[in-house]
Amino acid sequence: MKDIIFLGNSKDDLKDFPDEARREAGFQLYTVQSGFEPSDWKPMPSIGSGVREIRIKIGGAFRVVYLATRPEGAYVLHCFQKKSQQTAKHDIALAQARFKQIG
């Protein structure tokens, strides 16, 4: 079982999700911790190699951007509510900056 490592304020952002979306995000992160793929995800190569996005569609569109390829744990780079079809540039930039912190 991998540890979950939250970068920046991603844990606080996750706590701000509505209850159902937060529970689903927690379940999907547990799935990642256990070495399996979340039920709805897509790769995010624009952020970094191996970065994926968990897609949650409960009471809106919510995203958890993470990297699970490191042996020390699964890094949660960013959690946010998606408000348009395309991911906002500031959300991508924030996740890219946190990805670079991992080294």
HUGILIN-V244769 format. One record per helix or strand of 2 or more residues. SS is the DSSP state (H for helix, E for strand). FROM is the first residue (numbers start at 1). TO is the last residue. Records with the same first field share a line. If there is no record, write none. Layout:
SS: FROM-TO  FROM-TO
This chain:
E: 4-6  41-43  51-57  61-67  74-82
H: 10-15  19-33  89-102
